[in-house]
Amino acid sequence: MTALSRPAERTGSGLAALVRIIDGTVLLLAQAIGALVTVALFVAVMTSVIVRYATNASIGWVNELPDLLFPWLAMSGIVVAAQFGRHIVVEFGILLMPRAMGRVVLVIVQLLVAAIFVFLALEGRMVIEVTSAERFPVLGLPMSFAYLALVTGCVLIAITALTTALRIAGDAGDPLKAREGMEPGGHHGEAVS
């Protein structure tokens, strides 16, 4: 039995299944973005090295690519860490509280986190509007593409915070282990052997 299947079995509702689907989608999207960006940066740098070695010339757009793609790589990593519950948590106060009170506090914290990241995403839209007129000189792409990573990441973290709040509220176990069983390299939502 996994940590994610317990709420569904106990409540008999489809809410736990919906949370798993949402989390799985967020995780897959973040991992796909991270993988694609890593491959794109590797191929671009390798191409630049080969061209420089063969022709003693440089490719201008390779210098702009990290500015364009690195924010996407960073935000994908932040979202993946949130999905696996790997961000810092101050447990001391929660451990001193009765379990029910700790659960309420953690749900409130997750709701605050979601609200803050929704606010940041909305504010980030203004940055995108301002930077959309600016273009990378060689690639010609708008600089707002790099800032879109911030907005996208904030939305995905807000969704993760909401699903974490639902996990905490729906499971009678330890609220600090709401994302237990989700290990990098294993299946999301299943304990790794």
N, C-alpha and C positions, 0 to 999 in steps of 0.2 A: 504494500500500500504506500503510495507516495504522499508527500506533504500536500500536494495539490489536489489529490483525489479525496482526501478526508472531508472537506466541507461539502462536496457534492453528495457524498454518501450519507452524511449526517442530516443535511437539510432536505435532500431530495429535490433541490431546485437546479435549474440549469445555469444559475449565476456563476458557479465555480467553473463550469465548462466554458462559459462566455469569457471569463477572466483569463483562462488558459489560452483561448483562441486569440484574444487581444494581445496578451503577453507574447505569445508565439509569433504573431505578426510583427510586433514592434521589434522583437529580438532578431527575427529574420531580416527585416529591413535594415536595422543597424549593422548587422554582420555583413550583409550584402554590400552596403555602402562602404564599409571599412575594407572589405576584400577588393572591391573594384578600384577604390582609390589607391590602395597599396600596389595593386598590379599596374595601374596607370602610371604611378610615380616611378615604379621600378622600370617599366618599359621605356618611359621618357628619359630617365637618367642613363639607362643602358644605351639607348639610341644616341644620346648626346656623346657618350664616351666613345662609341664606335665611330661616329661621324668626326669627332675631334681627332681621334687616332688616325683615321684613314685620310682625312682631308686637311687637318690642322685648322679647321673652321669650326665655329660654334653655331648652335641652333638657338635662336633668340627666344622662341616660345617655351623652351625647357626651363628657362630662368623664371618665367611667370607661373608655370604650373604649380609649384609648391604653394605660392600665395593663394592660388585658386582652390587647390584641393586639400591642403593640410587642415584647414578648419573642419572640413567634412570628416577627415580621419579622426581628429580629436573628438568631435561631437559623437561620432559613432562609438568610439571607445567609452565615452562617458555614459551613453545610453546602455551599452552592453553591461558595464559595471553596475549600473542601477538595476538592470534586469536580474543580475545574479546576486544582488544585495551586497555588493562589495564596497560601497561607499561607507565612510566613517559613521558610526552610530555611538552615541554616548549612552551606555547601558547602565551606568551606576545608579542614577535616579530611578530608572524603570525597575531595576532589580530590587530596590528598597520598597517599592509599592506592591500592594496586592495585585495579583495577576489581572483582575478585571479593570482596576484603575489604570494599570500600565497599558492595557489594551486600548482604553479610551484615549489616553494621552498619545499613544502612537498613532491612532487613527487621526486625531486632531493634527498632529505634526505632519502626517502625510497629506492631509487636506490643505494645510498651509503651504507645504512644498508645491503641491499642484497649483494652487492659486498664484504663488510667486512666479512659477515658471510660465503660467498662462500670461501673467502680466508682462514678463520679460519677452515672451513671443510677440505680444501685441506692440510693445515698445520697439522691438526689433524690426517690425514692419516699417517704422519711420526711417530707420537706418537704411533699409533696403531702398526705400523711395529716394533718399538723398543720394545714395551711391549708384543708383541705376543709370545715371547720366555719365558717370565716369567709366572709362573703358581701359582694359589692359592694352598697352600700346601695340604689342605684336599679335596677340590672339584676337583682339577686338571684342572680347567678351565683356559684358558689364561686370564691374567689381561687386555688384550686388549679389552675384552668384555665390561668392565666398561668404557673404554675410547671411545668405539664406540658410547656411549650415547652422548658424546660431539659432535662428527661428525654428527650423526643423527639429533640432536637438531639444530645444525648450519644450516644444509640443510633445515630443516622444517621452521626455522625462516627466512632464505633467501627467501623461497617460499612465506611465509606470507608477507614479505616486498614487494615482487613483486606484489602480488595480492592486497595489500593495495595501492600501487602506481597506479595500474589499477583502483581501486575503486575511488581514489581521482581524477584521470584524467577523469574518465567517468561520474562523477556526478557534476552537476552545484551547488549543495547545499554547505553547510559549509564543507570545506575540513578537518576540525578537527573532523568531525563526520562521517568519512568514514566507520567506523565500528559500527555506531550507530544501535541499534536494536538487537545487538548480545549480549545477556545477559546470564550469566551462569544459567543453569537450564531451559532455554527456547530453542526453536529451533534455530539453527544457521541461521542467516539471517532473522529472523522474530522477530518483536517486541513482547516483553513479556507483557501480559495484567496485 
